[in-house]
């Protein structure tokens, strides 16, 4: 498939797909005229990249993990595992913070609801 179809299937803009290639996150094959070509594995790869980016991972961190996903070697696997563990720790910390914020917000919502329920019209 060409870049337009990959864009349609993934929801990623053509510009984003080109950026992913520039960052080494995605590798296309090229026609003799220079057109990019992708296959179904690229659709899954773009979805994974988008998930990681949405979680706050940098393209640089994702690039550290990509070689392990495409051409694993012992050294690459070790480097990728280190990056993955660091990101998992960061995500867990972020999740913990979000849960605490949600619980605090729930408390404020309950207090406000109680206040309004006990209020007499002025």
KOLBATI-436354 format. One record per residue: residue number from 1; chain; x, y, z of N, C-alpha, C in turn. Coordinates in nm, 3 decimals, always signed. Layout:
N
R   n chain   neast  nnorth     nup  caeast canorth    caup   ceast  cnorth     cup
R NUM     A       X       Y       Z       X       Y       Z       X       Y       Z
...
END
This chain:
122
R   n chain   neast  nnorth     nup  caeast canorth    caup   ceast  cnorth     cup
R   1     A  +0.085  -0.118  +0.000  +0.000  +0.000  +0.000  +0.088  +0.123  +0.000
R   2     A  +0.032  +0.232  -0.049  +0.106  +0.358  -0.053  +0.076  +0.438  +0.072
R   3     A  +0.145  +0.549  +0.088  +0.138  +0.628  +0.211  -0.003  +0.678  +0.239
R   4     A  -0.078  +0.712  +0.136  -0.215  +0.760  +0.155  -0.305  +0.654  +0.217
R   5     A  -0.290  +0.531  +0.172  -0.371  +0.422  +0.228  -0.329  +0.392  +0.371
R   6     A  -0.199  +0.394  +0.398  -0.153  +0.372  +0.535  -0.208  +0.482  +0.625
R   7     A  -0.207  +0.604  +0.576  -0.262  +0.715  +0.652  -0.410  +0.692  +0.682
R   8     A  -0.485  +0.651  +0.583  -0.628  +0.625  +0.601  -0.652  +0.511  +0.699
R   9     A  -0.575  +0.405  +0.687  -0.595  +0.287  +0.773  -0.553  +0.310  +0.917
R  10     A  -0.461  +0.402  +0.940  -0.410  +0.423  +1.076  -0.459  +0.552  +1.140
R  11     A  -0.506  +0.644  +1.060  -0.545  +0.775  +1.113  -0.426  +0.868  +1.132
R  12     A  -0.308  +0.823  +1.100  -0.188  +0.907  +1.110  -0.177  +0.989  +0.981
R  13     A  -0.141  +1.114  +0.994  -0.125  +1.197  +0.875  -0.004  +1.150  +0.795
R  14     A  -0.004  +1.186  +0.669  +0.112  +1.154  +0.585  +0.239  +1.218  +0.643
R  15     A  +0.222  +1.338  +0.692  +0.336  +1.408  +0.752  +0.390  +1.329  +0.873
R  16     A  +0.299  +1.277  +0.957  +0.342  +1.197  +1.072  +0.415  +1.072  +1.026
R  17     A  +0.364  +1.007  +0.923  +0.428  +0.885  +0.873  +0.568  +0.915  +0.821
R  18     A  +0.583  +1.027  +0.753  +0.717  +1.066  +0.706  +0.809  +1.096  +0.825
R  19     A  +0.753  +1.160  +0.927  +0.830  +1.189  +1.049  +0.875  +1.058  +1.114
R  20     A  +0.784  +0.961  +1.123  +0.820  +0.831  +1.183  +0.936  +0.769  +1.107
R  21     A  +0.936  +0.783  +0.976  +1.047  +0.730  +0.896  +1.176  +0.807  +0.925
R  22     A  +1.167  +0.939  +0.932  +1.286  +1.020  +0.959  +1.347  +0.983  +1.094
R  23     A  +1.263  +0.947  +1.191  +1.310  +0.913  +1.324  +1.354  +0.767  +1.335
R  24     A  +1.339  +0.690  +1.229  +1.379  +0.550  +1.230  +1.276  +0.459  +1.295
R  25     A  +1.154  +0.507  +1.311  +1.049  +0.427  +1.374  +0.976  +0.339  +1.274
R  26     A  +0.985  +0.373  +1.148  +0.913  +0.306  +1.042  +1.003  +0.302  +0.920
R  27     A  +1.006  +0.190  +0.851  +1.088  +0.176  +0.732  +1.000  +0.127  +0.618
R  28     A  +0.997  +0.202  +0.510  +0.918  +0.162  +0.394  +1.012  +0.108  +0.286
R  29     A  +0.950  +0.040  +0.192  +1.026  +0.006  +0.071  +0.995  +0.115  -0.030
R  30     A  +1.081  +0.130  -0.127  +1.063  +0.236  -0.227  +1.054  +0.176  -0.366
R  31     A  +0.967  +0.236  -0.445  +0.958  +0.198  -0.586  +1.073  +0.264  -0.660
R  32     A  +1.099  +0.223  -0.784  +1.205  +0.289  -0.861  +1.185  +0.440  -0.874
R  33     A  +1.057  +0.483  -0.871  +1.029  +0.627  -0.881  +1.032  +0.696  -0.746
R  34     A  +1.060  +0.620  -0.637  +1.076  +0.680  -0.505  +0.952  +0.679  -0.419
R  35     A  +0.842  +0.621  -0.468  +0.720  +0.614  -0.387  +0.737  +0.515  -0.274
R  36     A  +0.683  +0.551  -0.157  +0.690  +0.465  -0.040  +0.584  +0.356  -0.050
R  37     A  +0.621  +0.235  -0.008  +0.526  +0.125  -0.002  +0.531  +0.060  +0.135
R  38     A  +0.413  +0.021  +0.183  +0.397  -0.037  +0.316  +0.313  -0.163  +0.306
R  39     A  +0.320  -0.246  +0.413  +0.236  -0.365  +0.418  +0.156  -0.365  +0.548
R  40     A  +0.084  -0.473  +0.575  -0.002  -0.479  +0.694  +0.077  -0.470  +0.824
R  41     A  +0.202  -0.516  +0.824  +0.285  -0.503  +0.945  +0.306  -0.356  +0.980
R  42     A  +0.312  -0.270  +0.881  +0.328  -0.127  +0.905  +0.205  -0.068  +0.975
R  43     A  +0.087  -0.121  +0.943  -0.035  -0.073  +1.010  -0.024  -0.101  +1.160
R  44     A  +0.019  -0.221  +1.194  +0.035  -0.257  +1.336  +0.146  -0.174  +1.400
R  45     A  +0.254  -0.151  +1.328  +0.366  -0.072  +1.381  +0.322  +0.072  +1.409
R  46     A  +0.248  +0.132  +1.318  +0.202  +0.270  +1.337  +0.110  +0.276  +1.459
R  47     A  +0.022  +0.177  +1.474  -0.068  +0.176  +1.592  +0.014  +0.170  +1.720
R  48     A  +0.119  +0.090  +1.722  +0.206  +0.080  +1.839  +0.278  +0.211  +1.864
R  49     A  +0.330  +0.272  +1.759  +0.399  +0.401  +1.772  +0.302  +0.505  +1.829
R  50     A  +0.181  +0.510  +1.776  +0.083  +0.606  +1.823  +0.048  +0.583  +1.970
R  51     A  +0.038  +0.456  +2.009  +0.009  +0.423  +2.149  +0.121  +0.473  +2.239
R  52     A  +0.245  +0.447  +2.199  +0.359  +0.492  +2.278  +0.367  +0.644  +2.285
R  53     A  +0.345  +0.711  +2.173  +0.349  +0.857  +2.173  +0.238  +0.915  +2.260
R  54     A  +0.119  +0.856  +2.253  +0.007  +0.903  +2.335  +0.036  +0.884  +2.484
R  55     A  +0.117  +0.785  +2.517  +0.153  +0.760  +2.656  +0.266  +0.850  +2.703
R  56     A  +0.315  +0.937  +2.614  +0.418  +1.032  +2.654  +0.560  +0.989  +2.625
R  57     A  +0.577  +0.879  +2.553  +0.712  +0.837  +2.518  +0.764  +0.927  +2.406
R  58     A  +0.891  +0.954  +2.409  +0.951  +1.034  +2.303  +0.983  +0.944  +2.183
R  59     A  +0.993  +1.005  +2.068  +1.028  +0.927  +1.949  +1.168  +0.867  +1.965
R  60     A  +1.252  +0.936  +2.039  +1.387  +0.884  +2.064  +1.383  +0.754  +2.146
R  61     A  +1.299  +0.752  +2.249  +1.285  +0.632  +2.331  +1.226  +0.519  +2.249
R  62     A  +1.125  +0.551  +2.170  +1.063  +0.448  +2.086  +1.166  +0.393  +1.989
R  63     A  +1.249  +0.480  +1.933  +1.354  +0.437  +1.840  +1.452  +0.341  +1.907
R  64     A  +1.474  +0.358  +2.036  +1.563  +0.266  +2.109  +1.502  +0.127  +2.117
R  65     A  +1.369  +0.119  +2.114  +1.302  -0.010  +2.124  +1.278  -0.076  +1.989
R  66     A  +1.273  +0.003  +1.882  +1.240  -0.048  +1.750  +1.334  -0.159  +1.701
R  67     A  +1.465  -0.145  +1.714  +1.551  -0.252  +1.663  +1.519  -0.388  +1.725
R  68     A  +1.480  -0.389  +1.849  +1.447  -0.515  +1.914  +1.320  -0.574  +1.854
R  69     A  +1.230  -0.489  +1.807  +1.105  -0.537  +1.748  +1.125  -0.588  +1.606
R  70     A  +1.229  -0.541  +1.537  +1.246  -0.578  +1.397  +1.363  -0.673  +1.373
R  71     A  +1.475  -0.646  +1.435  +1.595  -0.727  +1.415  +1.662  -0.754  +1.549
R  72     A  +1.603  -0.843  +1.631  +1.660  -0.862  +1.764  +1.799  -0.928  +1.762
R  73     A  +1.886  -0.872  +1.841  +2.015  -0.934  +1.872  +2.026  -0.926  +2.024
R  74     A  +2.120  -0.998  +2.080  +2.135  -0.996  +2.225  +2.160  -0.856  +2.277
R  75     A  +2.251  -0.783  +2.214  +2.283  -0.647  +2.259  +2.163  -0.554  +2.243
R  76     A  +2.099  -0.560  +2.127  +1.981  -0.475  +2.104  +1.869  -0.509  +2.201
R  77     A  +1.852  -0.637  +2.226  +1.746  -0.679  +2.319  +1.773  -0.626  +2.459
R  78     A  +1.898  -0.627  +2.501  +1.933  -0.572  +2.634  +1.906  -0.423  +2.640
R  79     A  +1.948  -0.350  +2.537  +1.927  -0.206  +2.533  +1.778  -0.173  +2.530
R  80     A  +1.704  -0.247  +2.450  +1.560  -0.223  +2.440  +1.491  -0.256  +2.572
R  81     A  +1.534  -0.362  +2.636  +1.474  -0.401  +2.764  +1.496  -0.293  +2.869
R  82     A  +1.614  -0.234  +2.870  +1.642  -0.124  +2.963  +1.548  -0.007  +2.936
R  83     A  +1.536  +0.032  +2.810  +1.447  +0.143  +2.773  +1.302  +0.110  +2.809
R  84     A  +1.260  -0.013  +2.782  +1.123  -0.054  +2.811  +1.095  -0.050  +2.961
R  85     A  +1.187  -0.100  +3.040  +1.168  -0.098  +3.185  +1.162  +0.044  +3.240
R  86     A  +1.246  +0.132  +3.188  +1.242  +0.272  +3.232  +1.108  +0.336  +3.197
R  87     A  +1.058  +0.310  +3.078  +0.930  +0.366  +3.037  +0.815  +0.306  +3.118
R  88     A  +0.824  +0.177  +3.149  +0.719  +0.115  +3.230  +0.714  +0.179  +3.369
R  89     A  +0.830  +0.203  +3.426  +0.837  +0.268  +3.557  +0.779  +0.409  +3.550
R  90     A  +0.813  +0.483  +3.445  +0.761  +0.618  +3.426  +0.609  +0.616  +3.410
R  91     A  +0.559  +0.524  +3.328  +0.415  +0.514  +3.308  +0.342  +0.476  +3.436
R  92     A  +0.399  +0.383  +3.512  +0.337  +0.343  +3.639  +0.328  +0.461  +3.734
R  93     A  +0.432  +0.540  +3.741  +0.432  +0.658  +3.826  +0.326  +0.758  +3.780
R  94     A  +0.317  +0.778  +3.649  +0.216  +0.869  +3.594  +0.075  +0.818  +3.625
R  95     A  +0.055  +0.689  +3.609  -0.077  +0.629  +3.639  -0.111  +0.649  +3.786
R  96     A  -0.015  +0.625  +3.874  -0.039  +0.646  +4.018  -0.080  +0.790  +4.046
R  97     A  -0.011  +0.884  +3.982  -0.045  +1.024  +3.999  -0.183  +1.057  +3.946
R  98     A  -0.220  +0.999  +3.833  -0.353  +1.022  +3.778  -0.462  +0.963  +3.867
R  99     A  -0.437  +0.847  +3.924  -0.534  +0.785  +4.014  -0.554  +0.874  +4.137
R 100     A  -0.444  +0.924  +4.193  -0.453  +1.012  +4.310  -0.531  +1.140  +4.275
R 101     A  -0.505  +1.196  +4.157  -0.577  +1.317  +4.115  -0.726  +1.288  +4.097
R 102     A  -0.757  +1.173  +4.040  -0.898  +1.137  +4.023  -0.967  +1.119  +4.156
R 103     A  -0.900  +1.056  +4.252  -0.958  +1.037  +4.385  -0.981  +1.171  +4.454
R 104     A  -0.886  +1.263  +4.440  -0.903  +1.397  +4.499  -1.021  +1.469  +4.432
R 105     A  -1.030  +1.457  +4.301  -1.141  +1.519  +4.229  -1.275  +1.457  +4.271
R 106     A  -1.278  +1.324  +4.289  -1.400  +1.258  +4.336  -1.442  +1.313  +4.472
R 107     A  -1.346  +1.337  +4.560  -1.377  +1.394  +4.691  -1.437  +1.533  +4.679
R 108     A  -1.382  +1.615  +4.591  -1.437  +1.749  +4.569  -1.576  +1.743  +4.507
R 109     A  -1.596  +1.652  +4.416  -1.729  +1.635  +4.354  -1.831  +1.596  +4.460
R 110     A  -1.795  +1.500  +4.545  -1.886  +1.455  +4.652  -1.917  +1.569  +4.748
R 111     A  -1.815  +1.645  +4.786  -1.836  +1.756  +4.879  -1.927  +1.861  +4.817
R 112     A  -1.905  +1.892  +4.691  -1.988  +1.990  +4.622  -2.132  +1.939  +4.607
R 113     A  -2.146  +1.813  +4.576  -2.279  +1.753  +4.563  -2.353  +1.760  +4.697
R 114     A  -2.282  +1.725  +4.807  -2.342  +1.730  +4.941  -2.383  +1.873  +4.976
R 115     A  -2.295  +1.968  +4.945  -2.325  +2.108  +4.973  -2.453  +2.150  +4.901
R 116     A  -2.461  +2.117  +4.773  -2.579  +2.156  +4.695  -2.705  +2.085  +4.742
R 117     A  -2.691  +1.961  +4.784  -2.809  +1.885  +4.831  -2.863  +1.941  +4.962
R 118     A  -2.775  +1.997  +5.045  -2.815  +2.050  +5.176  -2.846  +2.199  +5.173
R 119     A  -2.832  +2.261  +5.059  -2.854  +2.404  +5.047  -3.003  +2.435  +5.040
R 120     A  -3.042  +2.536  +5.107  -3.180  +2.584  +5.100  -3.181  +2.699  +5.001
R 121     A  -3.279  +2.700  +4.912  -3.286  +2.808  +4.815  -3.290  +2.942  +4.884
R 122     A  -3.205  +3.032  +4.842  -3.202  +3.168  +4.900  -3.296  +3.259  +4.828
END
